[in-house]
Amino acid sequence: MTDIQLRGMTWSHPRGFDPLVAASDAWRARTGVSIAWDKRSLQDFESFPVRTLAETYDLIVIDHPHVGQITAEDCLLPLDVPGREEERARLSAGSVGASYPSYRWKGRQWAFPIDAATQVQAYRPDRLPGPLQSFDEVVTLARAGAVILPLRPPHSLMCFFTLAAHLGHACSTEGPELIDPQAGAAVYEHLHSLASVVDPAGFEMDPIAAFEAMAEPTSRFRSAPLIYGYVNYAIDGFRPSRIAFGDMPVIDGRPPHGSALGGTGIAVSAFSANPEAAVDFAYWVAGGEVQRGLYATAGGQPGHSDAWTDAATNDATHGFYRATRRTLDGAWLRPRHDGYMPFQHEAAELINQTLRRGSNAEAFIRSLNHLYRQSFR
């Protein structure tokens, strides 16, 4: 296969862009197929309509909560093509937590995980001896001004989701209500107890902004207790100060389970003029050999367990993968229905307004559940 040129869209961070460029260079040398990658900001990546991208690009990196919307819009090709069952079985067996099934919707596989992430804990190893173990420790350190919590939408909602599932009140993924009112109010109080003592700058920060602030040599921030892991910051020399990672802090001795699953998957546009070439690349780049090898070494955060268990991959990242695997394996899968994505933005905005105003928890949960009911089309 030669003289085929594909276009791809991913997100603007070394973790999202660099490994795909490196993989595409290797793929061109192997097959003659070239792929030119563009990138969008993290905020755009989380909210931009997939269909609009599918009309321009052959390959698209997506979030799993988009699958309900993209299925309804018929803008992506399912990847469970006949004749490749053994390859898919290997990809499924290599799933880290629910990463692989997160892209399965209505009986079809719409993307393959190439990046696995969930809310974990980040800390400065030169300022703390290790990750904080409990939520109470986090609140105490926050009162000293040393904790940053990214709350820019949609991350405030992700914190709510994480705490809800961790406390045994996982939000509904099918409706009609998101969460029981009494349980939801208790979850909100836990979130409010933290948001009220962390630096308010977090309301304007996504995880990348929080990491950049933490990595400054004189930063006062020693811990980010609920933040999507970014392996790049665990690598020596990536930023002035290295950041270490660990499992999420827990409440009342619970296991580190319930974190809101993140990560990304690679999908193929239904409008591609070269769908077979695009599908071939998707299978290859999601495979264990590539993920453990050039994808990881080029600054990616692989979505395949072969990389997460690899000794060399862990050694190069000060054990990032080993240190956070338990939280990722226990992560909670978000809703994915058509209509969820607008809800995600509106709900996060509502949470932030409520946290800033200190509004009544019961009234907040009523409003949140109302938004959720409306999200089902």
TAQUI-V882824 format. One record per run of one state. SS is the DSSP state (H for helix, E for strand, L for the rest). FROM is the first residue (numbers start at 1). TO is the last residue. Records with the same first field share a line. If there is no record, write none. Layout:
SS=FROM-TO / FROM-TO
//
This chain:
L=1-4 / 12-13 / 32-33 / 41-41 / 48-49 / 55-58 / 63-63 / 74-75 / 78-84 / 94-94 / 96-100 / 106-107 / 110-111 / 116-117 / 124-133 / 144-146 / 148-154 / 167-180 / 196-199 / 205-206 / 215-222 / 229-230 / 235-243 / 247-249 / 251-259 / 262-263 / 270-274 / 287-287 / 298-303 / 309-310 / 316-319 / 330-331 / 333-339 / 358-360 / 375-377
E=5-11 / 34-40 / 59-62 / 76-77 / 95-95 / 104-105 / 108-109 / 112-115 / 118-123 / 134-134 / 147-147 / 223-228 / 244-246 / 250-250 / 260-261 / 264-269 / 304-304 / 332-332
H=14-31 / 42-47 / 50-54 / 64-73 / 85-93 / 101-103 / 135-143 / 155-166 / 181-195 / 200-204 / 207-214 / 231-234 / 275-286 / 288-297 / 305-308 / 311-315 / 320-329 / 340-357 / 361-374
//
